[in-house]
Every structure is written in structure tokens, then in C-alpha cells.
Amino acid sequence: MKSVYNQTSARLQNIGNLMAKINQAKDPGDKEDLANRIAIEQATLAANIQAMEAYQKISQDEIRHAALEAKKEWACAQFNTQDTCF
């Protein structure tokens, strides 16, 4: 997670640098090249965000599943009922 955060920070900083360069560029070709580089950085950031959201959902699902299993185990230990025990 920390590496993704560091990569994201670096990409945001790179976008800022590219935006500063695009404002200083005089040649239309240079401006277009810089704009394309910005678009690539933005696309990569969007992909990273989607991946992080997927990881977050998987983690939340795993936590819910573990909590449910813990409740079942507790019920079995407390009440020793065959229909709820494994």
C-alpha cells in the first residue's frame, strides 16, 4: 500500500511539473507532447485508483466473512447447537 501511495504522489508531482512545462513551451509540438505525457500519467493514476478500490472491497469482504465465522464459532462454543456448528 505504501508503495502505491508513493507512486501516486510521484505521479501527481510529475503531472504538476509537466503542467508547468506546458505553460512555458512555445512550440505546438512540444505542447502536444507534454499534453500526451500528462494524459498518460492521468490514465495510470486512474488505473491505480481502480486497483486500490478493488483491494479495499476484497479486504472488506474478507473482514465481514471472518466476523461471521467468529460469530458462528462463538455460538457453537456457547450453545453447542448442532444446526449452527460445523
Buried (B, 14 or more C-beta within 10 A) or exposed (E): EEEEEEEBEEBEEBBEBBEEBBEEBEEEEEBEBBBEBBEEBEEBBEEBEEEBEEEEEEEEEEEEEEEEEEEEEEEBEEEEEEEEEE
